[in-house]
């Protein structure tokens, strides 16, 4: 997938992304601070029928949601983690091995914990209101 969108189109783009990646259990979201990772994951969770409050897990590290479509979802924010050891101590590995859908912000903080079949999603700022989203590993990660 490679799409350019604005906030009013985010639900449609999130639905298209789900169609592409629904077979994957681990989704890694790459983007600079303020790009809209949490906003996009919120839209994706709405597409998946999450009815509870969807918020950034920056301080909790992991939020758990129930989805009508995907079952249990673990939304993780690894920004505050120093390394893979700290991620393991925070319970990240248990979530990754659960077989449940995991949506990860700042995956580069503990990239070694990601399985080979991770669904990589990158969001870029094009301008104040416009974003680009695309899937696949970045060249420097391969």
N, CA, C and O atoms as CSV, one atom per row, in Angstrom:
chain,resi,resn,atom,element,x,y,z
A,1,UNK,N,N,0.844,-1.180,0.000
A,1,UNK,CA,C,0.000,0.000,0.000
A,1,UNK,C,C,0.881,1.233,0.000
A,1,UNK,O,O,1.941,1.263,0.625
A,2,UNK,N,N,0.431,2.221,-0.695
A,2,UNK,CA,C,1.076,3.530,-0.681
A,2,UNK,C,C,-0.041,4.538,-0.914
A,2,UNK,O,O,-0.599,4.607,-2.009
A,3,UNK,N,N,-0.367,5.316,0.106
A,3,UNK,CA,C,-1.502,6.237,0.007
A,3,UNK,C,C,-1.162,7.584,0.622
A,3,UNK,O,O,-0.406,7.678,1.589
A,4,UNK,N,N,-1.732,8.605,0.045
A,4,UNK,CA,C,-1.643,9.959,0.579
A,4,UNK,C,C,-3.038,10.307,1.086
A,4,UNK,O,O,-4.031,10.083,0.394
A,5,UNK,N,N,-3.110,10.863,2.315
A,5,UNK,CA,C,-4.426,11.107,2.902
A,5,UNK,C,C,-4.397,12.302,3.840
A,5,UNK,O,O,-3.341,12.754,4.284
A,6,UNK,N,N,-5.603,12.800,4.128
A,6,UNK,CA,C,-5.807,13.834,5.132
A,6,UNK,C,C,-6.664,13.227,6.244
A,6,UNK,O,O,-7.156,12.107,6.107
A,7,UNK,N,N,-6.841,13.950,7.325
A,7,UNK,CA,C,-7.562,13.433,8.481
A,7,UNK,C,C,-8.974,12.962,8.129
A,7,UNK,O,O,-9.439,11.962,8.674
A,8,UNK,N,N,-9.658,13.664,7.230
A,8,UNK,CA,C,-11.024,13.259,6.886
A,8,UNK,C,C,-11.058,11.970,6.051
A,8,UNK,O,O,-12.134,11.412,5.837
A,9,UNK,N,N,-9.916,11.495,5.582
A,9,UNK,CA,C,-9.840,10.257,4.797
A,9,UNK,C,C,-9.235,9.096,5.593
A,9,UNK,O,O,-9.094,7.990,5.071
A,10,UNK,N,N,-8.884,9.346,6.840
A,10,UNK,CA,C,-8.117,8.375,7.613
A,10,UNK,C,C,-8.857,7.046,7.820
A,10,UNK,O,O,-8.229,5.988,7.803
A,11,UNK,N,N,-10.158,7.085,8.011
A,11,UNK,CA,C,-10.923,5.857,8.205
A,11,UNK,C,C,-10.878,4.959,6.982
A,11,UNK,O,O,-10.722,3.744,7.103
A,12,UNK,N,N,-11.014,5.547,5.820
A,12,UNK,CA,C,-10.963,4.782,4.565
A,12,UNK,C,C,-9.578,4.162,4.375
A,12,UNK,O,O,-9.458,3.004,3.972
A,13,UNK,N,N,-8.543,4.935,4.665
A,13,UNK,CA,C,-7.176,4.442,4.520
A,13,UNK,C,C,-6.894,3.344,5.556
A,13,UNK,O,O,-6.241,2.349,5.238
A,14,UNK,N,N,-7.375,3.516,6.774
A,14,UNK,CA,C,-7.196,2.493,7.804
A,14,UNK,C,C,-7.883,1.188,7.388
A,14,UNK,O,O,-7.335,0.106,7.601
A,15,UNK,N,N,-9.063,1.283,6.804
A,15,UNK,CA,C,-9.775,0.086,6.335
A,15,UNK,C,C,-8.992,-0.613,5.222
A,15,UNK,O,O,-8.913,-1.841,5.195
A,16,UNK,N,N,-8.421,0.158,4.314
A,16,UNK,CA,C,-7.617,-0.415,3.227
A,16,UNK,C,C,-6.357,-1.086,3.776
A,16,UNK,O,O,-5.951,-2.146,3.299
A,17,UNK,N,N,-5.746,-0.460,4.781
A,17,UNK,CA,C,-4.560,-1.045,5.385
A,17,UNK,C,C,-4.903,-2.366,6.078
A,17,UNK,O,O,-4.151,-3.335,5.982
A,18,UNK,N,N,-6.038,-2.398,6.773
A,18,UNK,CA,C,-6.472,-3.638,7.417
A,18,UNK,C,C,-6.673,-4.735,6.378
A,18,UNK,O,O,-6.297,-5.884,6.608
A,19,UNK,N,N,-7.256,-4.391,5.254
A,19,UNK,CA,C,-7.477,-5.370,4.185
A,19,UNK,C,C,-6.143,-5.966,3.738
A,19,UNK,O,O,-6.055,-7.165,3.477
A,20,UNK,N,N,-5.115,-5.136,3.651
A,20,UNK,CA,C,-3.799,-5.611,3.223
A,20,UNK,C,C,-3.097,-6.428,4.305
A,20,UNK,O,O,-2.475,-7.446,4.000
A,21,UNK,N,N,-3.186,-6.003,5.552
A,21,UNK,CA,C,-2.383,-6.619,6.598
A,21,UNK,C,C,-3.111,-7.507,7.575
A,21,UNK,O,O,-2.521,-7.913,8.576
A,22,UNK,N,N,-4.357,-7.825,7.334
A,22,UNK,CA,C,-5.176,-8.530,8.328
A,22,UNK,C,C,-4.651,-9.914,8.702
A,22,UNK,O,O,-4.993,-10.429,9.767
A,23,UNK,N,N,-3.847,-10.514,7.870
A,23,UNK,CA,C,-3.297,-11.830,8.190
A,23,UNK,C,C,-2.085,-11.740,9.130
A,23,UNK,O,O,-1.662,-12.752,9.689
A,24,UNK,N,N,-1.536,-10.554,9.303
A,24,UNK,CA,C,-0.356,-10.365,10.145
A,24,UNK,C,C,-0.781,-10.037,11.575
A,24,UNK,O,O,-1.768,-9.334,11.792
A,25,UNK,N,N,-0.036,-10.546,12.539
A,25,UNK,CA,C,-0.358,-10.300,13.951
A,25,UNK,C,C,0.475,-9.175,14.554
A,25,UNK,O,O,0.048,-8.553,15.526
A,26,UNK,N,N,1.648,-8.902,14.003
A,26,UNK,CA,C,2.526,-7.861,14.546
A,26,UNK,C,C,2.656,-6.750,13.513
A,26,UNK,O,O,3.148,-6.973,12.407
A,27,UNK,N,N,2.210,-5.553,13.882
A,27,UNK,CA,C,2.284,-4.378,13.004
A,27,UNK,C,C,3.223,-3.369,13.656
A,27,UNK,O,O,3.029,-2.992,14.812
A,28,UNK,N,N,4.230,-2.936,12.924
A,28,UNK,CA,C,5.203,-1.962,13.423
A,28,UNK,C,C,5.000,-0.641,12.678
A,28,UNK,O,O,5.112,-0.586,11.454
A,29,UNK,N,N,4.699,0.421,13.433
A,29,UNK,CA,C,4.433,1.741,12.855
A,29,UNK,C,C,5.649,2.644,13.045
A,29,UNK,O,O,6.045,2.946,14.171
A,30,UNK,N,N,6.225,3.064,11.936
A,30,UNK,CA,C,7.402,3.942,11.945
A,30,UNK,C,C,6.976,5.338,11.523
A,30,UNK,O,O,6.302,5.503,10.506
A,31,UNK,N,N,7.363,6.337,12.292
A,31,UNK,CA,C,7.056,7.723,11.950
A,31,UNK,C,C,7.761,8.626,12.943
A,31,UNK,O,O,8.049,8.224,14.071
A,32,UNK,N,N,8.033,9.838,12.521
A,32,UNK,CA,C,8.617,10.821,13.419
A,32,UNK,C,C,7.589,11.253,14.463
A,32,UNK,O,O,6.387,11.061,14.280
A,33,UNK,N,N,8.067,11.828,15.540
A,33,UNK,CA,C,7.206,12.379,16.590
A,33,UNK,C,C,6.228,13.375,15.964
A,33,UNK,O,O,6.624,14.234,15.176
A,34,UNK,N,N,4.965,13.252,16.316
A,34,UNK,CA,C,3.959,14.193,15.847
A,34,UNK,C,C,3.387,13.901,14.477
A,34,UNK,O,O,2.612,14.699,13.949
A,35,UNK,N,N,3.752,12.781,13.895
A,35,UNK,CA,C,3.271,12.437,12.554
A,35,UNK,C,C,1.832,11.933,12.581
A,35,UNK,O,O,1.085,12.132,11.623
A,36,UNK,N,N,1.444,11.284,13.669
A,36,UNK,CA,C,0.076,10.795,13.776
A,36,UNK,C,C,-0.054,9.286,13.915
A,36,UNK,O,O,-1.063,8.716,13.499
A,37,UNK,N,N,0.938,8.636,14.485
A,37,UNK,CA,C,0.860,7.188,14.684
A,37,UNK,C,C,-0.348,6.822,15.557
A,37,UNK,O,O,-1.148,5.959,15.196
A,38,UNK,N,N,-0.464,7.484,16.695
A,38,UNK,CA,C,-1.579,7.175,17.599
A,38,UNK,C,C,-2.917,7.505,16.953
A,38,UNK,O,O,-3.880,6.755,17.110
A,39,UNK,N,N,-2.988,8.602,16.238
A,39,UNK,CA,C,-4.225,8.976,15.543
A,39,UNK,C,C,-4.605,7.918,14.514
A,39,UNK,O,O,-5.774,7.554,14.388
A,40,UNK,N,N,-3.608,7.427,13.780
A,40,UNK,CA,C,-3.901,6.403,12.781
A,40,UNK,C,C,-4.328,5.098,13.446
A,40,UNK,O,O,-5.281,4.459,13.002
A,41,UNK,N,N,-3.630,4.702,14.504
A,41,UNK,CA,C,-4.001,3.475,15.208
A,41,UNK,C,C,-5.401,3.604,15.802
A,41,UNK,O,O,-6.153,2.630,15.821
A,42,UNK,N,N,-5.757,4.785,16.282
A,42,UNK,CA,C,-7.120,5.038,16.772
A,42,UNK,C,C,-8.129,4.775,15.655
A,42,UNK,O,O,-9.135,4.098,15.871
A,43,UNK,N,N,-7.862,5.307,14.467
A,43,UNK,CA,C,-8.761,5.097,13.324
A,43,UNK,C,C,-8.833,3.616,12.956
A,43,UNK,O,O,-9.911,3.105,12.653
A,44,UNK,N,N,-7.704,2.931,12.980
A,44,UNK,CA,C,-7.677,1.500,12.675
A,44,UNK,C,C,-8.505,0.726,13.693
A,44,UNK,O,O,-9.274,-0.160,13.320
A,45,UNK,N,N,-8.357,1.049,14.967
A,45,UNK,CA,C,-9.142,0.381,16.008
A,45,UNK,C,C,-10.641,0.630,15.827
A,45,UNK,O,O,-11.449,-0.263,16.078
A,46,UNK,N,N,-11.011,1.818,15.400
A,46,UNK,CA,C,-12.426,2.090,15.119
A,46,UNK,C,C,-12.914,1.210,13.971
A,46,UNK,O,O,-14.024,0.680,14.031
A,47,UNK,N,N,-12.104,1.049,12.933
A,47,UNK,CA,C,-12.448,0.166,11.812
A,47,UNK,C,C,-12.649,-1.264,12.324
A,47,UNK,O,O,-13.503,-1.995,11.823
A,48,UNK,N,N,-11.861,-1.649,13.317
A,48,UNK,CA,C,-11.911,-3.005,13.863
A,48,UNK,C,C,-12.974,-3.185,14.942
A,48,UNK,O,O,-13.065,-4.249,15.554
A,49,UNK,N,N,-13.769,-2.159,15.174
A,49,UNK,CA,C,-14.896,-2.282,16.089
A,49,UNK,C,C,-14.554,-2.185,17.561
A,49,UNK,O,O,-15.290,-2.703,18.401
A,50,UNK,N,N,-13.446,-1.528,17.893
A,50,UNK,CA,C,-13.112,-1.310,19.302
A,50,UNK,C,C,-14.074,-0.262,19.853
A,50,UNK,O,O,-14.223,0.812,19.271
A,51,UNK,N,N,-14.718,-0.566,20.957
A,51,UNK,CA,C,-15.704,0.345,21.544
A,51,UNK,C,C,-15.160,1.102,22.754
A,51,UNK,O,O,-15.706,2.139,23.130
A,52,UNK,N,N,-14.093,0.595,23.363
A,52,UNK,CA,C,-13.532,1.255,24.542
A,52,UNK,C,C,-12.683,2.453,24.130
A,52,UNK,O,O,-12.416,2.664,22.947
A,53,UNK,N,N,-12.267,3.225,25.117
A,53,UNK,CA,C,-11.418,4.389,24.850
A,53,UNK,C,C,-10.085,3.925,24.272
A,53,UNK,O,O,-9.466,2.986,24.772
A,54,UNK,N,N,-9.663,4.594,23.217
A,54,UNK,CA,C,-8.401,4.286,22.549
A,54,UNK,C,C,-7.471,5.460,22.808
A,54,UNK,O,O,-7.773,6.596,22.443
A,55,UNK,N,N,-6.340,5.176,23.440
A,55,UNK,CA,C,-5.430,6.265,23.787
A,55,UNK,C,C,-3.988,5.806,23.643
A,55,UNK,O,O,-3.711,4.616,23.487
A,56,UNK,N,N,-3.089,6.752,23.697
A,56,UNK,CA,C,-1.671,6.442,23.590
A,56,UNK,C,C,-1.192,5.709,24.841
A,56,UNK,O,O,-1.455,6.148,25.960
A,57,UNK,N,N,-0.491,4.596,24.650
A,57,UNK,CA,C,0.063,3.872,25.806
A,57,UNK,C,C,1.479,4.331,26.175
A,57,UNK,O,O,2.285,3.533,26.655
A,58,UNK,N,N,1.778,5.598,25.955
A,58,UNK,CA,C,3.130,6.103,26.193
A,58,UNK,C,C,3.617,5.784,27.601
A,58,UNK,O,O,4.762,5.364,27.767
A,59,UNK,N,N,2.795,5.967,28.603
A,59,UNK,CA,C,3.233,5.723,29.979
A,59,UNK,C,C,2.922,4.309,30.447
A,59,UNK,O,O,3.658,3.759,31.267
A,60,UNK,N,N,1.860,3.714,29.948
A,60,UNK,CA,C,1.502,2.347,30.328
A,60,UNK,C,C,2.326,1.315,29.545
A,60,UNK,O,O,2.428,0.163,29.967
A,61,UNK,N,N,2.900,1.709,28.433
A,61,UNK,CA,C,3.637,0.873,27.480
A,61,UNK,C,C,2.686,0.021,26.646
A,61,UNK,O,O,2.832,-0.039,25.425
A,62,UNK,N,N,1.710,-0.642,27.279
A,62,UNK,CA,C,0.790,-1.517,26.554
A,62,UNK,C,C,-0.645,-1.218,26.990
A,62,UNK,O,O,-0.959,-1.237,28.181
A,63,UNK,N,N,-1.513,-0.940,26.010
A,63,UNK,CA,C,-2.953,-0.859,26.245
A,63,UNK,C,C,-3.601,-2.065,25.584
A,63,UNK,O,O,-3.153,-2.513,24.528
A,64,UNK,N,N,-4.637,-2.584,26.192
A,64,UNK,CA,C,-5.359,-3.728,25.643
A,64,UNK,C,C,-6.771,-3.291,25.275
A,64,UNK,O,O,-7.465,-2.644,26.059
A,65,UNK,N,N,-7.180,-3.662,24.058
A,65,UNK,CA,C,-8.527,-3.348,23.573
A,65,UNK,C,C,-9.204,-4.638,23.119
A,65,UNK,O,O,-8.533,-5.598,22.740
A,66,UNK,N,N,-10.531,-4.654,23.159
A,66,UNK,CA,C,-11.305,-5.758,22.605
A,66,UNK,C,C,-11.935,-5.286,21.306
A,66,UNK,O,O,-12.593,-4.247,21.256
A,67,UNK,N,N,-11.720,-6.069,20.257
A,67,UNK,CA,C,-12.202,-5.731,18.927
A,67,UNK,C,C,-13.247,-6.736,18.474
A,67,UNK,O,O,-13.090,-7.941,18.673
A,68,UNK,N,N,-14.315,-6.236,17.863
A,68,UNK,CA,C,-15.339,-7.111,17.306
A,68,UNK,C,C,-14.798,-7.894,16.115
A,68,UNK,O,O,-15.301,-8.975,15.809
A,69,UNK,N,N,-13.783,-7.365,15.443
A,69,UNK,CA,C,-13.229,-7.969,14.228
A,69,UNK,C,C,-11.973,-8.788,14.516
A,69,UNK,O,O,-11.829,-9.901,14.011
A,70,UNK,N,N,-11.065,-8.242,15.325
A,70,UNK,CA,C,-9.742,-8.846,15.497
A,70,UNK,C,C,-9.525,-9.504,16.855
A,70,UNK,O,O,-8.438,-10.024,17.107
A,71,UNK,N,N,-10.510,-9.500,17.727
A,71,UNK,CA,C,-10.321,-10.063,19.066
A,71,UNK,C,C,-9.518,-9.105,19.933
A,71,UNK,O,O,-9.706,-7.891,19.851
A,72,UNK,N,N,-8.637,-9.629,20.752
A,72,UNK,CA,C,-7.807,-8.796,21.617
A,72,UNK,C,C,-6.742,-8.090,20.789
A,72,UNK,O,O,-6.101,-8.696,19.931
A,73,UNK,N,N,-6.563,-6.801,21.059
A,73,UNK,CA,C,-5.516,-6.004,20.414
A,73,UNK,C,C,-4.621,-5.444,21.508
A,73,UNK,O,O,-5.101,-4.913,22.510
A,74,UNK,N,N,-3.316,-5.567,21.305
A,74,UNK,CA,C,-2.340,-4.913,22.169
A,74,UNK,C,C,-1.753,-3.724,21.420
A,74,UNK,O,O,-1.113,-3.887,20.381
A,75,UNK,N,N,-1.975,-2.537,21.953
A,75,UNK,CA,C,-1.432,-1.303,21.384
A,75,UNK,C,C,-0.245,-0.919,22.253
A,75,UNK,O,O,-0.398,-0.636,23.441
A,76,UNK,N,N,0.936,-0.912,21.653
A,76,UNK,CA,C,2.158,-0.668,22.417
A,76,UNK,C,C,2.874,0.579,21.929
A,76,UNK,O,O,2.899,0.881,20.736
A,77,UNK,N,N,3.446,1.285,22.868
A,77,UNK,CA,C,4.273,2.452,22.565
A,77,UNK,C,C,5.619,2.217,23.238
A,77,UNK,O,O,5.726,2.248,24.464
A,78,UNK,N,N,6.644,1.981,22.422
A,78,UNK,CA,C,7.962,1.648,22.947
A,78,UNK,C,C,8.873,2.865,23.078
A,78,UNK,O,O,10.074,2.715,23.301
A,79,UNK,N,N,8.323,4.056,22.944
A,79,UNK,CA,C,9.156,5.263,22.940
A,79,UNK,C,C,10.025,5.390,24.188
A,79,UNK,O,O,11.196,5.757,24.092
A,80,UNK,N,N,9.469,5.094,25.341
A,80,UNK,CA,C,10.189,5.292,26.601
A,80,UNK,C,C,11.123,4.138,26.954
A,80,UNK,O,O,11.858,4.226,27.938
A,81,UNK,N,N,11.108,3.061,26.174
A,81,UNK,CA,C,11.962,1.915,26.465
A,81,UNK,C,C,13.393,2.196,26.031
A,81,UNK,O,O,13.632,2.757,24.962
A,82,UNK,N,N,14.336,1.801,26.872
A,82,UNK,CA,C,15.756,2.038,26.568
A,82,UNK,C,C,16.319,1.003,25.604
A,82,UNK,O,O,17.126,1.328,24.734
A,83,UNK,N,N,15.881,-0.264,25.765
A,83,UNK,CA,C,16.447,-1.336,24.959
A,83,UNK,C,C,15.540,-2.563,25.025
A,83,UNK,O,O,14.479,-2.527,25.648
A,84,UNK,N,N,15.967,-3.650,24.376
A,84,UNK,CA,C,15.163,-4.866,24.324
A,84,UNK,C,C,14.968,-5.495,25.697
A,84,UNK,O,O,13.900,-6.036,25.980
A,85,UNK,N,N,15.978,-5.432,26.547
A,85,UNK,CA,C,15.847,-5.997,27.894
A,85,UNK,C,C,14.740,-5.292,28.675
A,85,UNK,O,O,13.929,-5.938,29.339
A,86,UNK,N,N,14.714,-3.981,28.591
A,86,UNK,CA,C,13.655,-3.235,29.280
A,86,UNK,C,C,12.288,-3.557,28.682
A,86,UNK,O,O,11.292,-3.616,29.403
A,87,UNK,N,N,12.240,-3.765,27.371
A,87,UNK,CA,C,10.980,-4.138,26.714
A,87,UNK,C,C,10.482,-5.492,27.233
A,87,UNK,O,O,9.294,-5.662,27.509
A,88,UNK,N,N,11.390,-6.433,27.357
A,88,UNK,CA,C,11.019,-7.760,27.880
A,88,UNK,C,C,10.509,-7.633,29.312
A,88,UNK,O,O,9.507,-8.249,29.674
A,89,UNK,N,N,11.194,-6.839,30.120
A,89,UNK,CA,C,10.769,-6.636,31.515
A,89,UNK,C,C,9.411,-5.954,31.613
A,89,UNK,O,O,8.694,-6.143,32.595
A,90,UNK,N,N,9.051,-5.166,30.608
A,90,UNK,CA,C,7.752,-4.474,30.589
A,90,UNK,C,C,6.624,-5.380,30.094
A,90,UNK,O,O,5.464,-4.967,30.084
A,91,UNK,N,N,6.947,-6.605,29.687
A,91,UNK,CA,C,5.915,-7.540,29.238
A,91,UNK,C,C,5.664,-7.533,27.744
A,91,UNK,O,O,4.734,-8.183,27.266
A,92,UNK,N,N,6.476,-6.810,27.007
A,92,UNK,CA,C,6.292,-6.696,25.562
A,92,UNK,C,C,6.390,-8.057,24.872
A,92,UNK,O,O,5.570,-8.381,24.012
A,93,UNK,N,N,7.379,-8.842,25.245
A,93,UNK,CA,C,7.588,-10.137,24.589
A,93,UNK,C,C,6.376,-11.050,24.766
A,93,UNK,O,O,5.983,-11.753,23.835
A,94,UNK,N,N,5.784,-11.038,25.966
A,94,UNK,CA,C,4.584,-11.856,26.203
A,94,UNK,C,C,3.470,-11.461,25.245
A,94,UNK,O,O,2.779,-12.322,24.701
A,95,UNK,N,N,3.297,-10.168,25.039
A,95,UNK,CA,C,2.259,-9.700,24.111
A,95,UNK,C,C,2.578,-10.130,22.682
A,95,UNK,O,O,1.692,-10.569,21.949
A,96,UNK,N,N,3.847,-10.001,22.290
A,96,UNK,CA,C,4.255,-10.375,20.932
A,96,UNK,C,C,4.045,-11.864,20.659
A,96,UNK,O,O,3.737,-12.255,19.534
A,97,UNK,N,N,4.211,-12.679,21.676
A,97,UNK,CA,C,4.080,-14.133,21.522
A,97,UNK,C,C,2.656,-14.635,21.770
A,97,UNK,O,O,2.405,-15.837,21.688
A,98,UNK,N,N,1.728,-13.737,22.071
A,98,UNK,CA,C,0.363,-14.110,22.449
A,98,UNK,C,C,-0.488,-14.607,21.290
A,98,UNK,O,O,-1.506,-15.265,21.506
A,99,UNK,N,N,-0.085,-14.301,20.069
A,99,UNK,CA,C,-0.919,-14.635,18.919
A,99,UNK,C,C,-2.014,-13.619,18.675
A,99,UNK,O,O,-2.823,-13.778,17.761
A,100,UNK,N,N,-2.044,-12.577,19.487
A,100,UNK,CA,C,-3.030,-11.502,19.340
A,100,UNK,C,C,-2.456,-10.394,18.458
A,100,UNK,O,O,-1.243,-10.311,18.263
A,101,UNK,N,N,-3.326,-9.556,17.934
A,101,UNK,CA,C,-2.889,-8.433,17.110
A,101,UNK,C,C,-2.131,-7.427,17.970
A,101,UNK,O,O,-2.645,-6.971,18.992
A,102,UNK,N,N,-0.916,-7.081,17.562
A,102,UNK,CA,C,-0.085,-6.106,18.263
A,102,UNK,C,C,0.206,-4.940,17.333
A,102,UNK,O,O,0.735,-5.128,16.237
A,103,UNK,N,N,-0.140,-3.741,17.770
A,103,UNK,CA,C,0.097,-2.513,17.014
A,103,UNK,C,C,1.153,-1.724,17.779
A,103,UNK,O,O,0.907,-1.279,18.900
A,104,UNK,N,N,2.325,-1.549,17.177
A,104,UNK,CA,C,3.481,-1.033,17.915
A,104,UNK,C,C,3.944,0.307,17.373
A,104,UNK,O,O,4.259,0.437,16.190
A,105,UNK,N,N,3.983,1.305,18.252
A,105,UNK,CA,C,4.594,2.592,17.932
A,105,UNK,C,C,6.042,2.553,18.413
A,105,UNK,O,O,6.333,1.953,19.448
A,106,UNK,N,N,6.934,3.174,17.689
A,106,UNK,CA,C,8.364,3.238,18.001
A,106,UNK,C,C,8.994,1.842,18.082
A,106,UNK,O,O,9.711,1.556,19.041
A,107,UNK,N,N,8.744,0.970,17.100
A,107,UNK,CA,C,9.293,-0.392,17.146
A,107,UNK,C,C,10.819,-0.434,17.073
A,107,UNK,O,O,11.434,-1.420,17.478
A,108,UNK,N,N,11.422,0.621,16.565
A,108,UNK,CA,C,12.883,0.655,16.447
A,108,UNK,C,C,13.584,0.625,17.801
A,108,UNK,O,O,14.783,0.353,17.868
A,109,UNK,N,N,12.852,0.903,18.883
A,109,UNK,CA,C,13.440,0.888,20.226
A,109,UNK,C,C,13.811,-0.527,20.689
A,109,UNK,O,O,14.672,-0.695,21.553
A,110,UNK,N,N,13.159,-1.537,20.112
A,110,UNK,CA,C,13.469,-2.931,20.451
A,110,UNK,C,C,13.251,-3.802,19.217
A,110,UNK,O,O,12.565,-4.822,19.280
A,111,UNK,N,N,13.831,-3.396,18.115
A,111,UNK,CA,C,13.602,-4.040,16.818
A,111,UNK,C,C,13.938,-5.524,16.814
A,111,UNK,O,O,13.328,-6.292,16.071
A,112,UNK,N,N,14.898,-5.936,17.632
A,112,UNK,CA,C,15.289,-7.337,17.677
A,112,UNK,C,C,14.204,-8.265,18.187
A,112,UNK,O,O,14.301,-9.479,18.011
A,113,UNK,N,N,13.173,-7.721,18.813
A,113,UNK,CA,C,12.058,-8.538,19.311
A,113,UNK,C,C,10.998,-8.791,18.245
A,113,UNK,O,O,10.128,-9.643,18.428
A,114,UNK,N,N,11.061,-8.065,17.143
A,114,UNK,CA,C,10.044,-8.208,16.093
A,114,UNK,C,C,10.277,-9.479,15.288
A,114,UNK,O,O,11.406,-9.753,14.881
A,115,UNK,N,N,9.230,-10.257,15.054
A,115,UNK,CA,C,9.395,-11.461,14.226
A,115,UNK,C,C,9.617,-11.091,12.752
A,115,UNK,O,O,9.337,-9.971,12.325
A,116,UNK,N,N,10.122,-12.055,12.001
A,116,UNK,CA,C,10.421,-11.813,10.588
A,116,UNK,C,C,9.191,-11.429,9.775
A,116,UNK,O,O,9.305,-10.694,8.794
A,117,UNK,N,N,8.025,-11.915,10.169
A,117,UNK,CA,C,6.814,-11.645,9.384
A,117,UNK,C,C,6.046,-10.402,9.856
A,117,UNK,O,O,4.850,-10.270,9.599
A,118,UNK,N,N,6.741,-9.499,10.545
A,118,UNK,CA,C,6.126,-8.247,11.000
A,118,UNK,C,C,5.638,-7.442,9.802
A,118,UNK,O,O,6.300,-7.386,8.766
A,119,UNK,N,N,4.477,-6.821,9.955
A,119,UNK,CA,C,3.893,-5.938,8.941
A,119,UNK,C,C,4.402,-4.531,9.236
A,119,UNK,O,O,4.019,-3.925,10.236
A,120,UNK,N,N,5.259,-4.019,8.372
A,120,UNK,CA,C,5.895,-2.718,8.584
A,120,UNK,C,C,5.090,-1.617,7.903
A,120,UNK,O,O,4.788,-1.699,6.713
A,121,UNK,N,N,4.744,-0.582,8.677
A,121,UNK,CA,C,3.940,0.536,8.194
A,121,UNK,C,C,4.690,1.832,8.501
A,121,UNK,O,O,5.092,2.067,9.641
A,122,UNK,N,N,4.875,2.662,7.490
A,122,UNK,CA,C,5.566,3.939,7.681
A,122,UNK,C,C,4.609,5.073,7.350
A,122,UNK,O,O,3.892,5.031,6.351
A,123,UNK,N,N,4.610,6.090,8.209
A,123,UNK,CA,C,3.791,7.289,7.984
A,123,UNK,C,C,4.742,8.481,7.898
A,123,UNK,O,O,5.624,8.649,8.739
A,124,UNK,N,N,4.550,9.290,6.886
A,124,UNK,CA,C,5.372,10.483,6.684
A,124,UNK,C,C,4.492,11.722,6.625
A,124,UNK,O,O,3.354,11.665,6.160
A,125,UNK,N,N,5.028,12.845,7.101
A,125,UNK,CA,C,4.349,14.137,6.980
A,125,UNK,C,C,4.681,14.721,5.603
A,125,UNK,O,O,5.849,14.856,5.240
A,126,UNK,N,N,3.648,15.061,4.850
A,126,UNK,CA,C,3.862,15.756,3.574
A,126,UNK,C,C,3.683,17.255,3.751
A,126,UNK,O,O,4.438,18.056,3.200
A,127,UNK,N,N,2.670,17.618,4.530
A,127,UNK,CA,C,2.475,19.007,4.937
A,127,UNK,C,C,1.612,18.988,6.198
A,127,UNK,O,O,1.317,17.918,6.729
A,128,UNK,N,N,1.210,20.150,6.673
A,128,UNK,CA,C,0.488,20.246,7.945
A,128,UNK,C,C,-0.732,19.329,8.026
A,128,UNK,O,O,-1.043,18.814,9.100
A,129,UNK,N,N,-1.422,19.121,6.912
A,129,UNK,CA,C,-2.657,18.347,6.925
A,129,UNK,C,C,-2.586,17.032,6.158
A,129,UNK,O,O,-3.557,16.275,6.151
A,130,UNK,N,N,-1.475,16.748,5.522
A,130,UNK,CA,C,-1.394,15.609,4.614
A,130,UNK,C,C,-0.298,14.643,5.042
A,130,UNK,O,O,0.809,15.043,5.403
A,131,UNK,N,N,-0.643,13.347,4.991
A,131,UNK,CA,C,0.290,12.297,5.344
A,131,UNK,C,C,0.387,11.285,4.211
A,131,UNK,O,O,-0.523,11.142,3.394
A,132,UNK,N,N,1.511,10.594,4.188
A,132,UNK,CA,C,1.704,9.456,3.290
A,132,UNK,C,C,1.895,8.227,4.165
A,132,UNK,O,O,2.620,8.273,5.159
A,133,UNK,N,N,1.247,7.136,3.797
A,133,UNK,CA,C,1.423,5.871,4.503
A,133,UNK,C,C,1.805,4.815,3.480
A,133,UNK,O,O,1.224,4.739,2.398
A,134,UNK,N,N,2.792,4.003,3.839
A,134,UNK,CA,C,3.169,2.923,2.940
A,134,UNK,C,C,3.649,1.733,3.753
A,134,UNK,O,O,4.051,1.876,4.908
A,135,UNK,N,N,3.603,0.562,3.140
A,135,UNK,CA,C,3.972,-0.672,3.825
A,135,UNK,C,C,5.242,-1.258,3.215
A,135,UNK,O,O,5.615,-0.955,2.082
A,136,UNK,N,N,5.878,-2.094,3.998
A,136,UNK,CA,C,7.122,-2.736,3.581
A,136,UNK,C,C,8.282,-2.190,4.382
A,136,UNK,O,O,8.223,-1.082,4.916
A,137,UNK,N,N,9.338,-2.980,4.460
A,137,UNK,CA,C,10.525,-2.564,5.207
A,137,UNK,C,C,11.224,-1.426,4.503
A,137,UNK,O,O,11.279,-1.377,3.274
A,138,UNK,N,N,11.759,-0.511,5.289
A,138,UNK,CA,C,12.576,0.563,4.752
A,138,UNK,C,C,13.913,-0.044,4.324
A,138,UNK,O,O,14.357,-1.035,4.904
A,139,UNK,N,N,14.546,0.537,3.330
A,139,UNK,CA,C,15.808,-0.022,2.808
A,139,UNK,C,C,16.863,-0.191,3.881
A,139,UNK,O,O,17.561,-1.205,3.900
A,140,UNK,N,N,16.999,0.791,4.786
A,140,UNK,CA,C,18.048,0.692,5.796
A,140,UNK,C,C,17.772,-0.389,6.840
A,140,UNK,O,O,18.669,-0.750,7.601
A,141,UNK,N,N,16.545,-0.910,6.886
A,141,UNK,CA,C,16.220,-1.975,7.840
A,141,UNK,C,C,16.532,-3.340,7.293
A,141,UNK,O,O,16.722,-4.277,8.068
A,142,UNK,N,N,16.594,-3.489,5.984
A,142,UNK,CA,C,16.765,-4.799,5.377
A,142,UNK,C,C,18.171,-5.317,5.516
A,142,UNK,O,O,18.472,-6.416,5.052
